[in-house]
């Protein structure tokens, strides 16, 4: 409910969260930032940032260094399961195959 309240407050003040950024991981603690439409950036716990992103329906970005340190590559699938590789995303989050953007 606190996250819903935060979204309501942001909207009541005439702003929107345009993206959430997972910017660092240190000692297994993830750090995030909220990016607002006026350019303001606010530090946040990653878990709170992600909860707000889901409610705000905004983009979620993760720093390359975080992905390198904490990312998990899934290389196997269940036997007999038909899989198709996911389309590659460009650096700006657009789908290279279709030109569509990846958003939450």
DRENDO-1510 file (C-alpha; in Angstrom, 1 decimal, always signed):
<recs>
REC; n; res; u; v; w
REC; 1; UNK; +0.0; +0.0; +0.0 .
REC; 2; UNK; +2.9; +2.4; +0.6 .
REC; 3; UNK; +4.0; +2.0; -3.0 .
REC; 4; UNK; +0.4; +2.8; -4.2 .
REC; 5; UNK; +0.5; +5.9; -2.0 .
REC; 6; UNK; +3.8; +7.0; -3.4 .
REC; 7; UNK; +2.5; +6.7; -7.0 .
REC; 8; UNK; -0.6; +8.7; -6.0 .
REC; 9; UNK; +1.6; +11.5; -4.4 .
REC; 10; UNK; +3.8; +11.7; -7.5 .
REC; 11; UNK; +0.8; +12.0; -9.8 .
REC; 12; UNK; -0.9; +14.5; -7.5 .
REC; 13; UNK; +2.2; +16.7; -7.7 .
REC; 14; UNK; +2.0; +16.5; -11.5 .
REC; 15; UNK; +4.9; +14.3; -12.2 .
REC; 16; UNK; +5.6; +10.7; -13.4 .
REC; 17; UNK; +8.3; +8.2; -12.9 .
REC; 18; UNK; +9.7; +7.6; -16.3 .
REC; 19; UNK; +12.2; +4.9; -15.4 .
REC; 20; UNK; +13.8; +2.9; -12.7 .
REC; 21; UNK; +17.5; +2.1; -12.7 .
REC; 22; UNK; +19.2; -0.6; -10.8 .
REC; 23; UNK; +22.6; +1.1; -10.6 .
REC; 24; UNK; +24.8; -1.0; -8.2 .
REC; 25; UNK; +25.2; -4.1; -6.1 .
REC; 26; UNK; +27.6; -4.2; -3.2 .
REC; 27; UNK; +27.8; -7.0; -0.7 .
REC; 28; UNK; +24.6; -8.5; -2.2 .
REC; 29; UNK; +22.7; -5.3; -1.6 .
REC; 30; UNK; +21.1; -3.8; -4.8 .
REC; 31; UNK; +20.8; +0.0; -5.2 .
REC; 32; UNK; +18.2; +1.7; -7.4 .
REC; 33; UNK; +17.2; +5.1; -8.6 .
REC; 34; UNK; +13.9; +6.6; -9.6 .
REC; 35; UNK; +14.0; +8.9; -12.7 .
REC; 36; UNK; +11.3; +11.5; -12.9 .
REC; 37; UNK; +9.9; +13.4; -15.9 .
REC; 38; UNK; +11.5; +16.6; -14.8 .
REC; 39; UNK; +15.0; +15.1; -14.7 .
REC; 40; UNK; +15.0; +14.6; -10.9 .
REC; 41; UNK; +16.8; +11.4; -9.8 .
REC; 42; UNK; +16.0; +9.9; -6.3 .
REC; 43; UNK; +18.0; +7.1; -4.7 .
REC; 44; UNK; +16.0; +4.1; -3.6 .
REC; 45; UNK; +16.2; +0.5; -2.4 .
REC; 46; UNK; +16.0; -1.6; -5.5 .
REC; 47; UNK; +13.0; -3.5; -4.2 .
REC; 48; UNK; +11.0; -0.3; -3.7 .
REC; 49; UNK; +12.1; +1.0; -7.1 .
REC; 50; UNK; +10.9; -2.2; -8.8 .
REC; 51; UNK; +7.6; -2.1; -6.9 .
REC; 52; UNK; +7.1; +1.5; -8.0 .
REC; 53; UNK; +8.0; +0.7; -11.6 .
REC; 54; UNK; +5.4; -2.0; -11.8 .
REC; 55; UNK; +2.7; +0.4; -10.6 .
REC; 56; UNK; +3.9; +3.3; -12.7 .
REC; 57; UNK; +4.3; +1.0; -15.8 .
REC; 58; UNK; +7.7; +2.5; -16.6 .
REC; 59; UNK; +10.9; +1.1; -18.0 .
REC; 60; UNK; +13.3; -0.8; -15.8 .
REC; 61; UNK; +17.0; -0.5; -16.6 .
REC; 62; UNK; +19.9; -2.4; -15.1 .
REC; 63; UNK; +23.5; -1.3; -15.2 .
REC; 64; UNK; +25.8; -3.6; -17.2 .
REC; 65; UNK; +28.1; -3.9; -14.1 .
REC; 66; UNK; +25.2; -5.2; -12.0 .
REC; 67; UNK; +24.2; -7.7; -14.7 .
REC; 68; UNK; +27.9; -8.9; -15.0 .
REC; 69; UNK; +28.2; -9.3; -11.2 .
REC; 70; UNK; +24.7; -10.6; -10.2 .
REC; 71; UNK; +23.0; -11.6; -13.4 .
REC; 72; UNK; +22.0; -15.2; -14.1 .
REC; 73; UNK; +22.3; -16.7; -17.6 .
REC; 74; UNK; +19.8; -19.4; -18.3 .
REC; 75; UNK; +21.3; -21.8; -20.8 .
REC; 76; UNK; +19.2; -25.0; -20.5 .
REC; 77; UNK; +15.5; -25.7; -20.9 .
REC; 78; UNK; +13.3; -28.6; -20.1 .
REC; 79; UNK; +13.7; -31.6; -22.4 .
REC; 80; UNK; +11.1; -31.7; -25.1 .
REC; 81; UNK; +10.2; -28.0; -24.6 .
REC; 82; UNK; +10.1; -26.0; -27.8 .
REC; 83; UNK; +12.0; -22.8; -27.3 .
REC; 84; UNK; +12.7; -19.9; -29.6 .
REC; 85; UNK; +15.4; -17.3; -28.8 .
REC; 86; UNK; +14.1; -14.0; -27.5 .
REC; 87; UNK; +14.6; -11.0; -29.8 .
REC; 88; UNK; +17.7; -9.1; -29.1 .
REC; 89; UNK; +17.2; -5.7; -27.4 .
REC; 90; UNK; +19.3; -2.7; -28.5 .
REC; 91; UNK; +21.0; -0.5; -26.0 .
REC; 92; UNK; +18.0; +1.9; -25.9 .
REC; 93; UNK; +15.6; -1.0; -25.1 .
REC; 94; UNK; +14.2; -1.4; -28.5 .
REC; 95; UNK; +13.6; -4.8; -30.0 .
REC; 96; UNK; +16.1; -5.1; -32.9 .
REC; 97; UNK; +13.8; -7.5; -34.8 .
REC; 98; UNK; +10.6; -5.5; -34.7 .
REC; 99; UNK; +11.5; -2.0; -33.6 .
REC; 100; UNK; +9.1; -2.2; -30.6 .
REC; 101; UNK; +10.2; -1.1; -27.1 .
REC; 102; UNK; +10.5; -3.3; -24.1 .
REC; 103; UNK; +8.6; -1.8; -21.1 .
REC; 104; UNK; +7.1; -3.3; -18.0 .
</recs>
